[in-house]
Amino acid sequence: MSQTPEPTEEDCPPPLPAHDARVLTGGGVCARIVLDGTAYTLRITRGGKLILTK
């Protein structure tokens, strides 16, 4: 059984959609993102990094 490789920037046709994380979080630090019925949490850390968790 072979695994599908992770998508890279080359897999996405230009122009790439861009979304401001601060807009997604409504000015806060967390946002819920849903993909195919599965919810993920996007969090902006104090250091300005992004963490996406299931």
mmCIF entry with sequence, helices, sheets and N, C-alpha, C, O atoms, coordinates in Angstrom:
data_MODEL
# 
_entry.id   MODEL 
# 
_entity.id                         1 
_entity.type                       polymer 
_entity.pdbx_number_of_molecules   1 
# 
_entity_poly.entity_id                      1 
_entity_poly.type                           'polypeptide(L)' 
_entity_poly.nstd_linkage                   no 
_entity_poly.nstd_monomer                   no 
_entity_poly.pdbx_seq_one_letter_code       MSQTPEPTEEDCPPPLPAHDARVLTGGGVCARIVLDGTAYTLRITRGGKLILTK 
_entity_poly.pdbx_seq_one_letter_code_can   MSQTPEPTEEDCPPPLPAHDARVLTGGGVCARIVLDGTAYTLRITRGGKLILTK 
_entity_poly.pdbx_strand_id                 A 
# 
loop_
_entity_poly_seq.entity_id 
_entity_poly_seq.num 
_entity_poly_seq.mon_id 
_entity_poly_seq.hetero 
1 1  MET n 
1 2  SER n 
1 3  GLN n 
1 4  THR n 
1 5  PRO n 
1 6  GLU n 
1 7  PRO n 
1 8  THR n 
1 9  GLU n 
1 10 GLU n 
1 11 ASP n 
1 12 CYS n 
1 13 PRO n 
1 14 PRO n 
1 15 PRO n 
1 16 LEU n 
1 17 PRO n 
1 18 ALA n 
1 19 HIS n 
1 20 ASP n 
1 21 ALA n 
1 22 ARG n 
1 23 VAL n 
1 24 LEU n 
1 25 THR n 
1 26 GLY n 
1 27 GLY n 
1 28 GLY n 
1 29 VAL n 
1 30 CYS n 
1 31 ALA n 
1 32 ARG n 
1 33 ILE n 
1 34 VAL n 
1 35 LEU n 
1 36 ASP n 
1 37 GLY n 
1 38 THR n 
1 39 ALA n 
1 40 TYR n 
1 41 THR n 
1 42 LEU n 
1 43 ARG n 
1 44 ILE n 
1 45 THR n 
1 46 ARG n 
1 47 GLY n 
1 48 GLY n 
1 49 LYS n 
1 50 LEU n 
1 51 ILE n 
1 52 LEU n 
1 53 THR n 
1 54 LYS n 
# 
_struct_asym.id          A 
_struct_asym.entity_id   1 
# 
loop_
_struct_conf.conf_type_id 
_struct_conf.id 
_struct_conf.pdbx_PDB_helix_id 
_struct_conf.beg_label_comp_id 
_struct_conf.beg_label_asym_id 
_struct_conf.beg_label_seq_id 
_struct_conf.pdbx_beg_PDB_ins_code 
_struct_conf.end_label_comp_id 
_struct_conf.end_label_asym_id 
_struct_conf.end_label_seq_id 
_struct_conf.pdbx_end_PDB_ins_code 
_struct_conf.beg_auth_comp_id 
_struct_conf.beg_auth_asym_id 
_struct_conf.beg_auth_seq_id 
_struct_conf.end_auth_comp_id 
_struct_conf.end_auth_asym_id 
_struct_conf.end_auth_seq_id 
_struct_conf.pdbx_PDB_helix_class 
_struct_conf.details 
_struct_conf.pdbx_PDB_helix_length 
HELX_P HELX_P1 AA1 GLU A 9  ? ASP A 11 ? GLU A 9  ASP A 11 5 ? 3 
HELX_P HELX_P2 AA2 ALA A 21 ? LEU A 24 ? ALA A 21 LEU A 24 1 ? 4 
# 
_struct_conf_type.id          HELX_P 
_struct_conf_type.criteria    ? 
_struct_conf_type.reference   ? 
# 
_struct_sheet.id               AA1 
_struct_sheet.type             ? 
_struct_sheet.number_strands   3 
_struct_sheet.details          ? 
# 
loop_
_struct_sheet_order.sheet_id 
_struct_sheet_order.range_id_1 
_struct_sheet_order.range_id_2 
_struct_sheet_order.offset 
_struct_sheet_order.sense 
AA1 1 2 ? anti-parallel 
AA1 2 3 ? anti-parallel 
# 
loop_
_struct_sheet_range.sheet_id 
_struct_sheet_range.id 
_struct_sheet_range.beg_label_comp_id 
_struct_sheet_range.beg_label_asym_id 
_struct_sheet_range.beg_label_seq_id 
_struct_sheet_range.pdbx_beg_PDB_ins_code 
_struct_sheet_range.end_label_comp_id 
_struct_sheet_range.end_label_asym_id 
_struct_sheet_range.end_label_seq_id 
_struct_sheet_range.pdbx_end_PDB_ins_code 
_struct_sheet_range.beg_auth_comp_id 
_struct_sheet_range.beg_auth_asym_id 
_struct_sheet_range.beg_auth_seq_id 
_struct_sheet_range.end_auth_comp_id 
_struct_sheet_range.end_auth_asym_id 
_struct_sheet_range.end_auth_seq_id 
AA1 1 CYS A 30 ? LEU A 35 ? CYS A 30 LEU A 35 
AA1 2 THR A 38 ? ILE A 44 ? THR A 38 ILE A 44 
AA1 3 LEU A 50 ? THR A 53 ? LEU A 50 THR A 53 
# 
loop_
_atom_site.group_PDB 
_atom_site.id 
_atom_site.type_symbol 
_atom_site.label_atom_id 
_atom_site.label_alt_id 
_atom_site.label_comp_id 
_atom_site.label_asym_id 
_atom_site.label_entity_id 
_atom_site.label_seq_id 
_atom_site.pdbx_PDB_ins_code 
_atom_site.Cartn_x 
_atom_site.Cartn_y 
_atom_site.Cartn_z 
_atom_site.occupancy 
_atom_site.B_iso_or_equiv 
_atom_site.pdbx_formal_charge 
_atom_site.auth_seq_id 
_atom_site.auth_comp_id 
_atom_site.auth_asym_id 
_atom_site.auth_atom_id 
_atom_site.pdbx_PDB_model_num 
ATOM 1   N N  . MET A 1 1  ? 0.849   -1.170 0.000   1.00 0.00 ? 1  MET A N  1 
ATOM 2   C CA . MET A 1 1  ? 0.000   0.000  0.000   1.00 0.00 ? 1  MET A CA 1 
ATOM 3   C C  . MET A 1 1  ? 0.897   1.237  0.000   1.00 0.00 ? 1  MET A C  1 
ATOM 4   O O  . MET A 1 1  ? 1.762   1.371  0.866   1.00 0.00 ? 1  MET A O  1 
ATOM 5   N N  . SER A 1 2  ? 0.702   2.142  -0.963  1.00 0.00 ? 2  SER A N  1 
ATOM 6   C CA . SER A 1 2  ? 1.525   3.342  -1.040  1.00 0.00 ? 2  SER A CA 1 
ATOM 7   C C  . SER A 1 2  ? 0.784   4.526  -0.446  1.00 0.00 ? 2  SER A C  1 
ATOM 8   O O  . SER A 1 2  ? -0.442  4.612  -0.522  1.00 0.00 ? 2  SER A O  1 
ATOM 9   N N  . GLN A 1 3  ? 1.542   5.433  0.144   1.00 0.00 ? 3  GLN A N  1 
ATOM 10  C CA . GLN A 1 3  ? 0.959   6.623  0.742   1.00 0.00 ? 3  GLN A CA 1 
ATOM 11  C C  . GLN A 1 3  ? 1.016   7.772  -0.257  1.00 0.00 ? 3  GLN A C  1 
ATOM 12  O O  . GLN A 1 3  ? 1.959   7.884  -1.041  1.00 0.00 ? 3  GLN A O  1 
ATOM 13  N N  . THR A 1 4  ? 0.000   8.619  -0.216  1.00 0.00 ? 4  THR A N  1 
ATOM 14  C CA . THR A 1 4  ? -0.022  9.804  -1.058  1.00 0.00 ? 4  THR A CA 1 
ATOM 15  C C  . THR A 1 4  ? 0.905   10.843 -0.457  1.00 0.00 ? 4  THR A C  1 
ATOM 16  O O  . THR A 1 4  ? 0.808   11.129 0.736   1.00 0.00 ? 4  THR A O  1 
ATOM 17  N N  . PRO A 1 5  ? 1.813   11.424 -1.260  1.00 0.00 ? 5  PRO A N  1 
ATOM 18  C CA . PRO A 1 5  ? 2.716   12.426 -0.703  1.00 0.00 ? 5  PRO A CA 1 
ATOM 19  C C  . PRO A 1 5  ? 1.967   13.703 -0.335  1.00 0.00 ? 5  PRO A C  1 
ATOM 20  O O  . PRO A 1 5  ? 0.914   14.009 -0.894  1.00 0.00 ? 5  PRO A O  1 
ATOM 21  N N  . GLU A 1 6  ? 2.539   14.444 0.626   1.00 0.00 ? 6  GLU A N  1 
ATOM 22  C CA . GLU A 1 6  ? 1.955   15.716 1.033   1.00 0.00 ? 6  GLU A CA 1 
ATOM 23  C C  . GLU A 1 6  ? 1.996   16.681 -0.153  1.00 0.00 ? 6  GLU A C  1 
ATOM 24  O O  . GLU A 1 6  ? 2.975   16.698 -0.899  1.00 0.00 ? 6  GLU A O  1 
ATOM 25  N N  . PRO A 1 7  ? 0.936   17.491 -0.337  1.00 0.00 ? 7  PRO A N  1 
ATOM 26  C CA . PRO A 1 7  ? 0.960   18.457 -1.427  1.00 0.00 ? 7  PRO A CA 1 
ATOM 27  C C  . PRO A 1 7  ? 2.029   19.525 -1.203  1.00 0.00 ? 7  PRO A C  1 
ATOM 28  O O  . PRO A 1 7  ? 2.313   19.907 -0.068  1.00 0.00 ? 7  PRO A O  1 
ATOM 29  N N  . THR A 1 8  ? 2.606   19.993 -2.282  1.00 0.00 ? 8  THR A N  1 
ATOM 30  C CA . THR A 1 8  ? 3.610   21.050 -2.220  1.00 0.00 ? 8  THR A CA 1 
ATOM 31  C C  . THR A 1 8  ? 3.074   22.277 -2.943  1.00 0.00 ? 8  THR A C  1 
ATOM 32  O O  . THR A 1 8  ? 1.999   22.232 -3.541  1.00 0.00 ? 8  THR A O  1 
ATOM 33  N N  . GLU A 1 9  ? 3.826   23.374 -2.888  1.00 0.00 ? 9  GLU A N  1 
ATOM 34  C CA . GLU A 1 9  ? 3.398   24.592 -3.586  1.00 0.00 ? 9  GLU A CA 1 
ATOM 35  C C  . GLU A 1 9  ? 3.251   24.332 -5.079  1.00 0.00 ? 9  GLU A C  1 
ATOM 36  O O  . GLU A 1 9  ? 2.411   24.946 -5.735  1.00 0.00 ? 9  GLU A O  1 
ATOM 37  N N  . GLU A 1 10 ? 4.064   23.425 -5.623  1.00 0.00 ? 10 GLU A N  1 
ATOM 38  C CA . GLU A 1 10 ? 3.994   23.121 -7.048  1.00 0.00 ? 10 GLU A CA 1 
ATOM 39  C C  . GLU A 1 10 ? 2.666   22.440 -7.416  1.00 0.00 ? 10 GLU A C  1 
ATOM 40  O O  . GLU A 1 10 ? 2.258   22.474 -8.576  1.00 0.00 ? 10 GLU A O  1 
ATOM 41  N N  . ASP A 1 11 ? 1.987   21.818 -6.430  1.00 0.00 ? 11 ASP A N  1 
ATOM 42  C CA . ASP A 1 11 ? 0.718   21.142 -6.676  1.00 0.00 ? 11 ASP A CA 1 
ATOM 43  C C  . ASP A 1 11 ? -0.443  22.129 -6.793  1.00 0.00 ? 11 ASP A C  1 
ATOM 44  O O  . ASP A 1 11 ? -1.497  21.772 -7.319  1.00 0.00 ? 11 ASP A O  1 
ATOM 45  N N  . CYS A 1 12 ? -0.271  23.361 -6.314  1.00 0.00 ? 12 CYS A N  1 
ATOM 46  C CA . CYS A 1 12 ? -1.324  24.367 -6.326  1.00 0.00 ? 12 CYS A CA 1 
ATOM 47  C C  . CYS A 1 12 ? -1.084  25.328 -7.486  1.00 0.00 ? 12 CYS A C  1 
ATOM 48  O O  . CYS A 1 12 ? -0.023  25.944 -7.581  1.00 0.00 ? 12 CYS A O  1 
ATOM 49  N N  . PRO A 1 13 ? -2.081  25.453 -8.371  1.00 0.00 ? 13 PRO A N  1 
ATOM 50  C CA . PRO A 1 13 ? -1.875  26.368 -9.495  1.00 0.00 ? 13 PRO A CA 1 
ATOM 51  C C  . PRO A 1 13 ? -1.867  27.821 -9.031  1.00 0.00 ? 13 PRO A C  1 
ATOM 52  O O  . PRO A 1 13 ? -2.635  28.193 -8.144  1.00 0.00 ? 13 PRO A O  1 
ATOM 53  N N  . PRO A 1 14 ? -0.992  28.654 -9.633  1.00 0.00 ? 14 PRO A N  1 
ATOM 54  C CA . PRO A 1 14 ? -0.989  30.070 -9.252  1.00 0.00 ? 14 PRO A CA 1 
ATOM 55  C C  . PRO A 1 14 ? -2.214  30.760 -9.813  1.00 0.00 ? 14 PRO A C  1 
ATOM 56  O O  . PRO A 1 14 ? -2.748  30.259 -10.803 1.00 0.00 ? 14 PRO A O  1 
ATOM 57  N N  . PRO A 1 15 ? -2.705  31.850 -9.281  1.00 0.00 ? 15 PRO A N  1 
ATOM 58  C CA . PRO A 1 15 ? -2.219  32.419 -8.024  1.00 0.00 ? 15 PRO A CA 1 
ATOM 59  C C  . PRO A 1 15 ? -2.786  31.651 -6.839  1.00 0.00 ? 15 PRO A C  1 
ATOM 60  O O  . PRO A 1 15 ? -3.938  31.217 -6.864  1.00 0.00 ? 15 PRO A O  1 
ATOM 61  N N  . LEU A 1 16 ? -1.986  31.488 -5.820  1.00 0.00 ? 16 LEU A N  1 
ATOM 62  C CA . LEU A 1 16 ? -2.425  30.788 -4.611  1.00 0.00 ? 16 LEU A CA 1 
ATOM 63  C C  . LEU A 1 16 ? -3.375  31.674 -3.821  1.00 0.00 ? 16 LEU A C  1 
ATOM 64  O O  . LEU A 1 16 ? -3.124  32.872 -3.694  1.00 0.00 ? 16 LEU A O  1 
ATOM 65  N N  . PRO A 1 17 ? -4.457  31.120 -3.286  1.00 0.00 ? 17 PRO A N  1 
ATOM 66  C CA . PRO A 1 17 ? -5.310  31.928 -2.422  1.00 0.00 ? 17 PRO A CA 1 
ATOM 67  C C  . PRO A 1 17 ? -4.545  32.297 -1.150  1.00 0.00 ? 17 PRO A C  1 
ATOM 68  O O  . PRO A 1 17 ? -3.810  31.475 -0.602  1.00 0.00 ? 17 PRO A O  1 
ATOM 69  N N  . ALA A 1 18 ? -4.717  33.517 -0.692  1.00 0.00 ? 18 ALA A N  1 
ATOM 70  C CA . ALA A 1 18 ? -4.052  33.974 0.525   1.00 0.00 ? 18 ALA A CA 1 
ATOM 71  C C  . ALA A 1 18 ? -5.113  34.413 1.523   1.00 0.00 ? 18 ALA A C  1 
ATOM 72  O O  . ALA A 1 18 ? -6.046  35.135 1.171   1.00 0.00 ? 18 ALA A O  1 
ATOM 73  N N  . HIS A 1 19 ? -4.966  33.978 2.763   1.00 0.00 ? 19 HIS A N  1 
ATOM 74  C CA . HIS A 1 19 ? -5.920  34.311 3.821   1.00 0.00 ? 19 HIS A CA 1 
ATOM 75  C C  . HIS A 1 19 ? -5.133  34.805 5.024   1.00 0.00 ? 19 HIS A C  1 
ATOM 76  O O  . HIS A 1 19 ? -4.229  34.120 5.501   1.00 0.00 ? 19 HIS A O  1 
ATOM 77  N N  . ASP A 1 20 ? -5.470  35.979 5.510   1.00 0.00 ? 20 ASP A N  1 
ATOM 78  C CA . ASP A 1 20 ? -4.800  36.549 6.673   1.00 0.00 ? 20 ASP A CA 1 
ATOM 79  C C  . ASP A 1 20 ? -5.264  35.808 7.925   1.00 0.00 ? 20 ASP A C  1 
ATOM 80  O O  . ASP A 1 20 ? -6.460  35.777 8.217   1.00 0.00 ? 20 ASP A O  1 
ATOM 81  N N  . ALA A 1 21 ? -4.335  35.214 8.659   1.00 0.00 ? 21 ALA A N  1 
ATOM 82  C CA . ALA A 1 21 ? -4.677  34.441 9.852   1.00 0.00 ? 21 ALA A CA 1 
ATOM 83  C C  . ALA A 1 21 ? -5.385  35.297 10.893  1.00 0.00 ? 21 ALA A C  1 
ATOM 84  O O  . ALA A 1 21 ? -6.251  34.801 11.613  1.00 0.00 ? 21 ALA A O  1 
ATOM 85  N N  . ARG A 1 22 ? -5.032  36.564 10.983  1.00 0.00 ? 22 ARG A N  1 
ATOM 86  C CA . ARG A 1 22 ? -5.687  37.443 11.960  1.00 0.00 ? 22 ARG A CA 1 
ATOM 87  C C  . ARG A 1 22 ? -7.142  37.693 11.567  1.00 0.00 ? 22 ARG A C  1 
ATOM 88  O O  . ARG A 1 22 ? -7.997  37.865 12.436  1.00 0.00 ? 22 ARG A O  1 
ATOM 89  N N  . VAL A 1 23 ? -7.427  37.714 10.277  1.00 0.00 ? 23 VAL A N  1 
ATOM 90  C CA . VAL A 1 23 ? -8.815  37.853 9.825   1.00 0.00 ? 23 VAL A CA 1 
ATOM 91  C C  . VAL A 1 23 ? -9.573  36.550 10.110  1.00 0.00 ? 23 VAL A C  1 
ATOM 92  O O  . VAL A 1 23 ? -10.716 36.581 10.565  1.00 0.00 ? 23 VAL A O  1 
ATOM 93  N N  . LEU A 1 24 ? -8.928  35.402 9.838   1.00 0.00 ? 24 LEU A N  1 
ATOM 94  C CA . LEU A 1 24 ? -9.576  34.108 10.098  1.00 0.00 ? 24 LEU A CA 1 
ATOM 95  C C  . LEU A 1 24 ? -9.932  33.952 11.571  1.00 0.00 ? 24 LEU A C  1 
ATOM 96  O O  . LEU A 1 24 ? -10.951 33.345 11.900  1.00 0.00 ? 24 LEU A O  1 
ATOM 97  N N  . THR A 1 25 ? -9.107  34.490 12.453  1.00 0.00 ? 25 THR A N  1 
ATOM 98  C CA . THR A 1 25 ? -9.366  34.363 13.886  1.00 0.00 ? 25 THR A CA 1 
ATOM 99  C C  . THR A 1 25 ? -10.224 35.502 14.426  1.00 0.00 ? 25 THR A C  1 
ATOM 100 O O  . THR A 1 25 ? -10.472 35.579 15.629  1.00 0.00 ? 25 THR A O  1 
ATOM 101 N N  . GLY A 1 26 ? -10.675 36.384 13.543  1.00 0.00 ? 26 GLY A N  1 
ATOM 102 C CA . GLY A 1 26 ? -11.519 37.493 13.977  1.00 0.00 ? 26 GLY A CA 1 
ATOM 103 C C  . GLY A 1 26 ? -10.808 38.432 14.936  1.00 0.00 ? 26 GLY A C  1 
ATOM 104 O O  . GLY A 1 26 ? -11.443 39.047 15.794  1.00 0.00 ? 26 GLY A O  1 
ATOM 105 N N  . GLY A 1 27 ? -9.498  38.545 14.794  1.00 0.00 ? 27 GLY A N  1 
ATOM 106 C CA . GLY A 1 27 ? -8.723  39.407 15.678  1.00 0.00 ? 27 GLY A CA 1 
ATOM 107 C C  . GLY A 1 27 ? -8.292  38.716 16.957  1.00 0.00 ? 27 GLY A C  1 
ATOM 108 O O  . GLY A 1 27 ? -7.556  39.294 17.756  1.00 0.00 ? 27 GLY A O  1 
ATOM 109 N N  . GLY A 1 28 ? -8.742  37.486 17.160  1.00 0.00 ? 28 GLY A N  1 
ATOM 110 C CA . GLY A 1 28 ? -8.343  36.718 18.342  1.00 0.00 ? 28 GLY A CA 1 
ATOM 111 C C  . GLY A 1 28 ? -7.139  35.857 18.034  1.00 0.00 ? 28 GLY A C  1 
ATOM 112 O O  . GLY A 1 28 ? -6.300  36.213 17.206  1.00 0.00 ? 28 GLY A O  1 
ATOM 113 N N  . VAL A 1 29 ? -7.059  34.715 18.709  1.00 0.00 ? 29 VAL A N  1 
ATOM 114 C CA . VAL A 1 29 ? -5.912  33.837 18.497  1.00 0.00 ? 29 VAL A CA 1 
ATOM 115 C C  . VAL A 1 29 ? -6.301  32.455 17.989  1.00 0.00 ? 29 VAL A C  1 
ATOM 116 O O  . VAL A 1 29 ? -5.420  31.653 17.677  1.00 0.00 ? 29 VAL A O  1 
ATOM 117 N N  . CYS A 1 30 ? -7.601  32.149 17.897  1.00 0.00 ? 30 CYS A N  1 
ATOM 118 C CA . CYS A 1 30 ? -8.026  30.822 17.459  1.00 0.00 ? 30 CYS A CA 1 
ATOM 119 C C  . CYS A 1 30 ? -9.143  30.916 16.426  1.00 0.00 ? 30 CYS A C  1 
ATOM 120 O O  . CYS A 1 30 ? -9.965  31.832 16.445  1.00 0.00 ? 30 CYS A O  1 
ATOM 121 N N  . ALA A 1 31 ? -9.144  29.937 15.523  1.00 0.00 ? 31 ALA A N  1 
ATOM 122 C CA . ALA A 1 31 ? -10.225 29.807 14.548  1.00 0.00 ? 31 ALA A CA 1 
ATOM 123 C C  . ALA A 1 31 ? -10.480 28.328 14.305  1.00 0.00 ? 31 ALA A C  1 
ATOM 124 O O  . ALA A 1 31 ? -9.559  27.514 14.385  1.00 0.00 ? 31 ALA A O  1 
ATOM 125 N N  . ARG A 1 32 ? -11.708 27.982 14.012  1.00 0.00 ? 32 ARG A N  1 
ATOM 126 C CA . ARG A 1 32 ? -12.053 26.613 13.665  1.00 0.00 ? 32 ARG A CA 1 
ATOM 127 C C  . ARG A 1 32 ? -12.104 26.529 12.142  1.00 0.00 ? 32 ARG A C  1 
ATOM 128 O O  . ARG A 1 32 ? -12.744 27.353 11.488  1.00 0.00 ? 32 ARG A O  1 
ATOM 129 N N  . ILE A 1 33 ? -11.429 25.531 11.587  1.00 0.00 ? 33 ILE A N  1 
ATOM 130 C CA . ILE A 1 33 ? -11.404 25.296 10.143  1.00 0.00 ? 33 ILE A CA 1 
ATOM 131 C C  . ILE A 1 33 ? -11.938 23.896 9.921   1.00 0.00 ? 33 ILE A C  1 
ATOM 132 O O  . ILE A 1 33 ? -11.495 22.955 10.579  1.00 0.00 ? 33 ILE A O  1 
ATOM 133 N N  . VAL A 1 34 ? -12.893 23.740 8.996   1.00 0.00 ? 34 VAL A N  1 
ATOM 134 C CA . VAL A 1 34 ? -13.507 22.436 8.741   1.00 0.00 ? 34 VAL A CA 1 
ATOM 135 C C  . VAL A 1 34 ? -13.127 21.969 7.349   1.00 0.00 ? 34 VAL A C  1 
ATOM 136 O O  . VAL A 1 34 ? -13.242 22.720 6.380   1.00 0.00 ? 34 VAL A O  1 
ATOM 137 N N  . LEU A 1 35 ? -12.672 20.721 7.253   1.00 0.00 ? 35 LEU A N  1 
ATOM 138 C CA . LEU A 1 35 ? -12.329 20.088 5.983   1.00 0.00 ? 35 LEU A CA 1 
ATOM 139 C C  . LEU A 1 35 ? -13.023 18.739 5.920   1.00 0.00 ? 35 LEU A C  1 
ATOM 140 O O  . LEU A 1 35 ? -12.755 17.856 6.735   1.00 0.00 ? 35 LEU A O  1 
ATOM 141 N N  . ASP A 1 36 ? -13.915 18.583 4.953   1.00 0.00 ? 36 ASP A N  1 
ATOM 142 C CA . ASP A 1 36 ? -14.638 17.314 4.767   1.00 0.00 ? 36 ASP A CA 1 
ATOM 143 C C  . ASP A 1 36 ? -15.296 16.829 6.051   1.00 0.00 ? 36 ASP A C  1 
ATOM 144 O O  . ASP A 1 36 ? -15.274 15.637 6.354   1.00 0.00 ? 36 ASP A O  1 
ATOM 145 N N  . GLY A 1 37 ? -15.882 17.757 6.803   1.00 0.00 ? 37 GLY A N  1 
ATOM 146 C CA . GLY A 1 37 ? -16.591 17.396 8.018   1.00 0.00 ? 37 GLY A CA 1 
ATOM 147 C C  . GLY A 1 37 ? -15.716 17.233 9.248   1.00 0.00 ? 37 GLY A C  1 
ATOM 148 O O  . GLY A 1 37 ? -16.232 16.986 10.338  1.00 0.00 ? 37 GLY A O  1 
ATOM 149 N N  . THR A 1 38 ? -14.399 17.365 9.101   1.00 0.00 ? 38 THR A N  1 
ATOM 150 C CA . THR A 1 38 ? -13.486 17.260 10.230  1.00 0.00 ? 38 THR A CA 1 
ATOM 151 C C  . THR A 1 38 ? -13.050 18.658 10.646  1.00 0.00 ? 38 THR A C  1 
ATOM 152 O O  . THR A 1 38 ? -12.601 19.449 9.817   1.00 0.00 ? 38 THR A O  1 
ATOM 153 N N  . ALA A 1 39 ? -13.183 18.959 11.938  1.00 0.00 ? 39 ALA A N  1 
ATOM 154 C CA . ALA A 1 39 ? -12.846 20.287 12.454  1.00 0.00 ? 39 ALA A CA 1 
ATOM 155 C C  . ALA A 1 39 ? -11.395 20.321 12.923  1.00 0.00 ? 39 ALA A C  1 
ATOM 156 O O  . ALA A 1 39 ? -10.915 19.390 13.570  1.00 0.00 ? 39 ALA A O  1 
ATOM 157 N N  . TYR A 1 40 ? -10.714 21.400 12.590  1.00 0.00 ? 40 TYR A N  1 
ATOM 158 C CA . TYR A 1 40 ? -9.342  21.649 13.004  1.00 0.00 ? 40 TYR A CA 1 
ATOM 159 C C  . TYR A 1 40 ? -9.316  22.994 13.716  1.00 0.00 ? 40 TYR A C  1 
ATOM 160 O O  . TYR A 1 40 ? -10.167 23.847 13.464  1.00 0.00 ? 40 TYR A O  1 
ATOM 161 N N  . THR A 1 41 ? -8.345  23.188 14.605  1.00 0.00 ? 41 THR A N  1 
ATOM 162 C CA . THR A 1 41 ? -8.181  24.463 15.289  1.00 0.00 ? 41 THR A CA 1 
ATOM 163 C C  . THR A 1 41 ? -6.892  25.105 14.818  1.00 0.00 ? 41 THR A C  1 
ATOM 164 O O  . THR A 1 41 ? -5.820  24.501 14.870  1.00 0.00 ? 41 THR A O  1 
ATOM 165 N N  . LEU A 1 42 ? -7.015  26.348 14.353  1.00 0.00 ? 42 LEU A N  1 
ATOM 166 C CA . LEU A 1 42 ? -5.859  27.152 13.971  1.00 0.00 ? 42 LEU A CA 1 
ATOM 167 C C  . LEU A 1 42 ? -5.583  28.095 15.126  1.00 0.00 ? 42 LEU A C  1 
ATOM 168 O O  . LEU A 1 42 ? -6.481  28.805 15.579  1.00 0.00 ? 42 LEU A O  1 
ATOM 169 N N  . ARG A 1 43 ? -4.342  28.108 15.608  1.00 0.00 ? 43 ARG A N  1 
ATOM 170 C CA . ARG A 1 43 ? -3.998  28.957 16.743  1.00 0.00 ? 43 ARG A CA 1 
ATOM 171 C C  . ARG A 1 43 ? -2.764  29.772 16.414  1.00 0.00 ? 43 ARG A C  1 
ATOM 172 O O  . ARG A 1 43 ? -1.798  29.261 15.845  1.00 0.00 ? 43 ARG A O  1 
ATOM 173 N N  . ILE A 1 44 ? -2.807  31.051 16.778  1.00 0.00 ? 44 ILE A N  1 
ATOM 174 C CA . ILE A 1 44 ? -1.645  31.927 16.652  1.00 0.00 ? 44 ILE A CA 1 
ATOM 175 C C  . ILE A 1 44 ? -0.958  31.952 18.014  1.00 0.00 ? 44 ILE A C  1 
ATOM 176 O O  . ILE A 1 44 ? -1.579  32.308 19.016  1.00 0.00 ? 44 ILE A O  1 
ATOM 177 N N  . THR A 1 45 ? 0.312   31.580 18.057  1.00 0.00 ? 45 THR A N  1 
ATOM 178 C CA . THR A 1 45 ? 1.043   31.542 19.321  1.00 0.00 ? 45 THR A CA 1 
ATOM 179 C C  . THR A 1 45 ? 1.500   32.954 19.714  1.00 0.00 ? 45 THR A C  1 
ATOM 180 O O  . THR A 1 45 ? 1.434   33.881 18.907  1.00 0.00 ? 45 THR A O  1 
ATOM 181 N N  . ARG A 1 46 ? 1.955   33.103 20.940  1.00 0.00 ? 46 ARG A N  1 
ATOM 182 C CA . ARG A 1 46 ? 2.471   34.390 21.404  1.00 0.00 ? 46 ARG A CA 1 
ATOM 183 C C  . ARG A 1 46 ? 3.674   34.834 20.563  1.00 0.00 ? 46 ARG A C  1 
ATOM 184 O O  . ARG A 1 46 ? 3.933   36.028 20.411  1.00 0.00 ? 46 ARG A O  1 
ATOM 185 N N  . GLY A 1 47 ? 4.394   33.865 20.030  1.00 0.00 ? 47 GLY A N  1 
ATOM 186 C CA . GLY A 1 47 ? 5.563   34.165 19.205  1.00 0.00 ? 47 GLY A CA 1 
ATOM 187 C C  . GLY A 1 47 ? 5.230   34.451 17.749  1.00 0.00 ? 47 GLY A C  1 
ATOM 188 O O  . GLY A 1 47 ? 6.130   34.657 16.934  1.00 0.00 ? 47 GLY A O  1 
ATOM 189 N N  . GLY A 1 48 ? 3.922   34.465 17.410  1.00 0.00 ? 48 GLY A N  1 
ATOM 190 C CA . GLY A 1 48 ? 3.502   34.781 16.048  1.00 0.00 ? 48 GLY A CA 1 
ATOM 191 C C  . GLY A 1 48 ? 3.589   33.619 15.082  1.00 0.00 ? 48 GLY A C  1 
ATOM 192 O O  . GLY A 1 48 ? 3.603   33.831 13.869  1.00 0.00 ? 48 GLY A O  1 
ATOM 193 N N  . LYS A 1 49 ? 3.649   32.389 15.588  1.00 0.00 ? 49 LYS A N  1 
ATOM 194 C CA . LYS A 1 49 ? 3.658   31.193 14.747  1.00 0.00 ? 49 LYS A CA 1 
ATOM 195 C C  . LYS A 1 49 ? 2.232   30.640 14.660  1.00 0.00 ? 49 LYS A C  1 
ATOM 196 O O  . LYS A 1 49 ? 1.374   30.970 15.478  1.00 0.00 ? 49 LYS A O  1 
ATOM 197 N N  . LEU A 1 50 ? 1.999   29.796 13.655  1.00 0.00 ? 50 LEU A N  1 
ATOM 198 C CA . LEU A 1 50 ? 0.687   29.159 13.505  1.00 0.00 ? 50 LEU A CA 1 
ATOM 199 C C  . LEU A 1 50 ? 0.774   27.686 13.859  1.00 0.00 ? 50 LEU A C  1 
ATOM 200 O O  . LEU A 1 50 ? 1.737   27.008 13.503  1.00 0.00 ? 50 LEU A O  1 
ATOM 201 N N  . ILE A 1 51 ? -0.242  27.193 14.565  1.00 0.00 ? 51 ILE A N  1 
ATOM 202 C CA . ILE A 1 51 ? -0.365  25.780 14.895  1.00 0.00 ? 51 ILE A CA 1 
ATOM 203 C C  . ILE A 1 51 ? -1.741  25.333 14.429  1.00 0.00 ? 51 ILE A C  1 
ATOM 204 O O  . ILE A 1 51 ? -2.746  25.964 14.756  1.00 0.00 ? 51 ILE A O  1 
ATOM 205 N N  . LEU A 1 52 ? -1.788  24.244 13.665  1.00 0.00 ? 52 LEU A N  1 
ATOM 206 C CA . LEU A 1 52 ? -3.044  23.668 13.204  1.00 0.00 ? 52 LEU A CA 1 
ATOM 207 C C  . LEU A 1 52 ? -3.158  22.275 13.815  1.00 0.00 ? 52 LEU A C  1 
ATOM 208 O O  . LEU A 1 52 ? -2.308  21.415 13.584  1.00 0.00 ? 52 LEU A O  1 
ATOM 209 N N  . THR A 1 53 ? -4.237  22.057 14.612  1.00 0.00 ? 53 THR A N  1 
ATOM 210 C CA . THR A 1 53 ? -4.416  20.761 15.263  1.00 0.00 ? 53 THR A CA 1 
ATOM 211 C C  . THR A 1 53 ? -5.795  20.206 14.949  1.00 0.00 ? 53 THR A C  1 
ATOM 212 O O  . THR A 1 53 ? -6.730  20.945 14.640  1.00 0.00 ? 53 THR A O  1 
ATOM 213 N N  . LYS A 1 54 ? -5.896  18.905 15.036  1.00 0.00 ? 54 LYS A N  1 
ATOM 214 C CA . LYS A 1 54 ? -7.163  18.221 14.780  1.00 0.00 ? 54 LYS A CA 1 
ATOM 215 C C  . LYS A 1 54 ? -7.958  18.156 16.052  1.00 0.00 ? 54 LYS A C  1 
ATOM 216 O O  . LYS A 1 54 ? -9.065  17.618 16.062  1.00 0.00 ? 54 LYS A O  1 
# 
